[in-house]
Amino acid sequence: MLPDKNFWTEQEDWAIKGNYPQLTAGEISKLLPSRSKAAIQQRICQLGVQVEQWACKHSADKDFFTQPNRLNCYWAGLIAADGCVKQSHNSKTKTLSISLIASDGYLLQQLTSDCAYTGSVSIQNRGSRKPSKILDREIKSSSSASLQISCCQEWFEDLEKHWNIIPRKSLTLKPPRNLNLECSLAYIKGFFDGDGCAHLRKDGNLTFFFMAPLNACSGLRMYVMK
């Protein structure tokens, strides 16, 4: 029986405090097989155990989002669609988290290359798990690719300043600020790759769909109509 994900035993906390940072979160997860690497990283923040050292374990280009350009606007669009900014209640450290289906993992690999991130993309294989049920309907799970970056705290000020990307943005996301046409189209392309789809109708017309809060969709429409 798996433990309550919100309840950590004294033995589990001791395993974290006694081994981190000598062991990485991934290595500690091998000592606590019922806990994932991501869960242990979150618990490290909650316990306040060398939070800054964990945040700075890897490196990336801290100026990557400083000034909007075609490349970072594309990635900002993808983050706006499929990423999130996480922050622990008792820590100032923020984490950029992006999760995609495994077949789109190449996008995250490209992001790590573009921003010179020294960490790696995590692939979780869920194909062997039994399908779950919601309201008696079977929901099939699939493998996923995820990326978590917390080594560049400068990014989060820039993401908010230029693209309105903030913690808990799911229902409040607003369009970017003051982007030129080239950057606007790059942002839309990234957003489409994250939360968009295209449908070719029988009459030959191509329709694009975006899943986003109303404010964000209104902003996308404004850029498309330019």
N, C-alpha and C positions, 0 to 999 in steps of 0.2 A: 504493500500500500504506500503510495507516494505521500510525502508530508504536505501539510498546508503550505502553499507557496508564500503566504504572508506571515508564517510563524517559523522562526529560526530557533533551534535548540541551543543551549549553552555549549554543547559539544561542537556544533557547527560553527558558532561564532569563535570558539577557541581555535578551531582548525584554521580559520581565516586570520585571526590576530596573531597566531603563533607561527604562521608560515608566510604571510605577505609582508614585505615585497620580495623576500628571498625566492618564493615561488610565484609564478604568474597566476592570474585568475584561471587560465586554462588548465594549468597543472594542479591547482587546488580542486578543480572540478573532478579530477580523477580520484581525489581523496574523498570527495562527496558526490558519488555517482548519481544521486537523486537530484542534484542541482546543476543547472546549466552554467556555462561560462558567463553568459549575460546576467544571470541571476546573482552570481557571485560578485561580478563587477558592481552591480547595483548595491549589494549588501556592503561592499567595501566602502562605498560612498556613505551609506546610512550609518556605519560604525565610525566613520571619520578616520579610517586607518590609512594614513599616508595618501590622502586623496590626491594631492597635487603631484606626487610621484607617479601615481597610476595614470593621471591625466597626461603626463609628459613622457610616458614610456616610449611613444613613437613620435615622429616628427612629420611635418608637412609644410608647404609654402604658406606662411602666415599672412602674406599679402595677396593670396589668390583671389579673394573677393573684394579687395580694397577699391578698385575702380571698375565699374561695369564694362565688359567687353563681350564680344560674341561668344567666346568660350565659356566664361563663368556665368553668363546669362542663361546659356543652355542648361548648365548644371543647377543653377538656381531654380529654373523651371521644373526640373525633375525633382528637386528637393521639395519645392512647393506642393507638388502632386503626391509624391510617395515617400517623402522624408519627414522627420520630426526633430524638434529640438527638445531634449530632455534635461531636466534639472532637478537634482535631489533637494528635498526640503531643507536639509541642514548643510548644504554645500553651495558655494558659488560656481562650482565647476559645471559647465554645460557639455552635453554630448550630442553630436549630430548622428542620427540613426536613420539608415535607409534600408528598406527590405523590399526585395523584388522576387518574382518567381525565378527558379534556378536557371531557366533558359535565357533570362535577361541578365544573368550575372556578369556577362561580358561588359555591360554598361558600368557596373561598379568597378570592375578591373580597370576600365579606361579612366574612370574618375581618379582612382589611386595614382595612375600614371600622370594624369594632367596636373594634379595638385601636389605631386611628389610625396605622397603619403607612404610611409615606410611600413605600415601595418598591412594586414591581409583581409581578403574577403572571406567571410564564413559561409560555408555551404551546409545546409541541414537537409538530410534526406528523410522525408516523411513517407516515402512510398510503402514502407513495411508496416506502417501503423494502420489500425483498423479505422474505417471511416467513422466520424462522429455523427451524432444526430441532434438536430434542433427542431423542436416541435414535430417529432416523428419523421422528419425529412432527413435523408442521408446526405451528409456533407463530406465530399471527398477532399482529403488534404493532399498537398503537393509539396515537392521540395522547394526550398527557398534559398536565396542568396542575400546576405545582409552585410552591412558595413557600419561600424561605429567609430567615430572620430571625436576625440576630446582633447587632442594635443594643441589645437590652435584656438584658444579662447577669443582671439581677435576676430575670428570669422563671424561670431554671433552678433557683434555690433554692426558689422558690415552687412550681414544678411538682413537684419532688421532695417538698417538705414536705407538700403537700395531696393530691397524686394519685399519688405514687410513680413519676413519669415521670423516668427517668434514662437516660444513654447505654447502649446495648446492652441494651435492655429486652425484646427480642423473646421470649425464653424465660423471663424472670424477672419480668414485670410483675405487680404485686400490686394489689389493689383500693384505692381512695382511702381517706383517713383522715377519720373524724368528719364525714361530710356529713349534712345533714338530708335529709328525704325529697324536698323540692323539688329540691335540688341533686343528689341521687342519681339522680332520674329524668332530669334534664337531662344528666348524665354518660352515662347509659345511652343516651339518644337520640343523643348525639354519637358514642358508640362504635358504635351500630347503623348510623348513616349512614356510618361508616368501614368497618366490617368485618362488617356484619350483613346478613341477608336474611330475607324473610318468605315463607311458603308457605301458600296456602289449599288445604286438603285437600278431598277430595270430600265428606266428611261435614260440611263447613262450618266446621271448626275451623281457626283461624289459628295457625300455628307460626312462632316466631321462632328464627333460627339466628345464633350468634355464633362467629366464628373468632378464638380468643385462647388464650393460655397457660392451663393448668388453674387456677392461682391466681386469675387475672383473671376467668375464667368463674364460679368459685365465688363470687367477690365480687359479680358481676352477679346471680347467682341469689339471693344473700342480700338484695340490695336489692329485687328483684322480689317476693320472698316477704313483704316487710314489710306 
